[in-house]
Amino acid sequence: MNRFYSAVAALLCAAFILSACATVAGGMVGGGVGRMAGDEQAGRMIGAGIGMMIDISD
């Protein structure tokens, strides 16, 4: 049964990433830029927010 739940979780993650790819990419890029600037959390939030606007407008 645990194997079934693992497969379901993997499918849900894949569906989330495909439907919100700009949000995920924006969060990763923002986290990297924020780490270099010294505030990783703020960079991640800004990047994900911009990516979310792109996903909504598409």
C-alpha positions as CSV (number, residue, x, y, z in Angstrom):
1,M,0.0,0.0,0.0
2,N,2.9,2.4,0.7
3,R,4.1,1.8,-2.8
4,F,0.7,2.9,-4.1
5,Y,0.8,6.1,-2.1
6,S,4.3,6.9,-3.3
7,A,3.2,6.5,-6.9
8,V,0.2,8.8,-6.3
9,A,2.5,11.4,-4.6
10,A,4.9,11.3,-7.6
11,L,2.1,11.8,-10.1
12,L,0.6,14.7,-8.1
13,C,4.1,16.3,-7.9
14,A,4.5,15.9,-11.7
15,A,1.1,17.3,-12.4
16,F,1.8,20.3,-10.1
17,I,5.1,21.1,-11.7
18,L,3.7,20.8,-15.2
19,S,0.8,23.1,-14.4
20,A,2.8,25.6,-12.5
21,C,6.1,25.5,-14.3
22,A,6.8,29.2,-14.3
23,T,6.0,29.4,-10.6
24,V,8.5,26.7,-9.8
25,A,11.1,28.0,-12.1
26,G,10.7,31.6,-10.7
27,G,11.0,30.3,-7.2
28,M,14.2,28.4,-8.0
29,V,15.8,31.3,-9.8
30,G,14.7,33.8,-7.1
31,G,16.1,31.6,-4.4
32,G,19.5,31.5,-6.2
33,V,19.6,35.2,-6.7
34,G,18.4,35.8,-3.2
35,R,21.1,33.6,-1.8
36,M,23.8,35.6,-3.6
37,A,22.1,38.8,-2.3
38,G,21.9,37.5,1.3
39,D,18.1,37.0,1.6
40,E,17.1,33.7,0.1
41,Q,13.5,33.7,1.4
42,A,12.6,37.1,0.0
43,G,14.1,36.2,-3.4
44,R,12.2,32.9,-3.5
45,M,8.9,34.7,-2.7
46,I,9.5,37.4,-5.3
47,G,10.5,34.9,-8.0
48,A,7.5,32.6,-7.3
49,G,5.1,35.6,-7.3
50,I,6.3,36.7,-10.7
51,G,6.1,33.1,-12.0
52,M,2.6,32.8,-10.6
53,M,1.5,35.9,-12.6
54,I,3.0,34.4,-15.7
55,D,1.1,31.1,-15.1
56,I,-2.2,32.9,-14.5
57,S,-1.9,35.0,-17.7
58,D,-1.0,32.0,-19.8
